[in-house]
Amino acid sequence: MKRKQIVSLVVLLMILPLLSGCWTLVVAGAGAYGGYKMKENGYTLQNPITKEKKSNK
């Protein structure tokens, strides 16, 4: 049981640096670049919460 706790603690300590701000910026940059490339190919993003425009017909 003690060995399992030590292994869990070591794994947790190894994962913590990956959750730092630098990695967050890298992931956000990759997402922005992916969105930019999709926009280049004609894909658009729709907001699911939009106000409907009233037509004056």
N, C-alpha and C positions, 0 to 999 in steps of 0.2 A: 504494500500500500504506500509506503514511504517513497519508493522508487517512482511510482506513478505520479505522485505529487511533485517530485523534483522534475520529472520530464515535462509535466504540464507547465511548471513555472519557467523552465528554460524556453519552451515554445512560446509562451506569452511574452517573455523578454525579447525574443527574436522578432516577434511580430510588431511590437510597439514602435520601433523606428520606421516601419513601413507606413504607419498611420500619421506621420508627422506632416507638417505643412508643405514641405517641398514635394512630397509625393502627391499631395492634393493638387498642387499647381500643375504638375506634370499631367495628371489625369484630366484636369479641366482644359488644359491646352490641347490635349489629344482629342477631346470631345469637340472643342471649338473648330479644330482643323477638319474633323470628320463632317461636322455640320456645314462648313464652308465648301468642302468638296461635293457634298450632296446637293447644295444649292447650285453649284456650277452645273450639275447634271440635270437640273430641272425639278428636283424635289422641293416641296415647300412644307413648312411646318404650320399647323393650324392650332390655335389655342382652343381647347374644348369649351372654354367659358367665354362666349362672345355675345355681344348685344346684337340682336337682330335689327337690321335696318328696316324701317317702315317704307313701303313703296307708295308713291303718290299716284296710283293708276286709277 
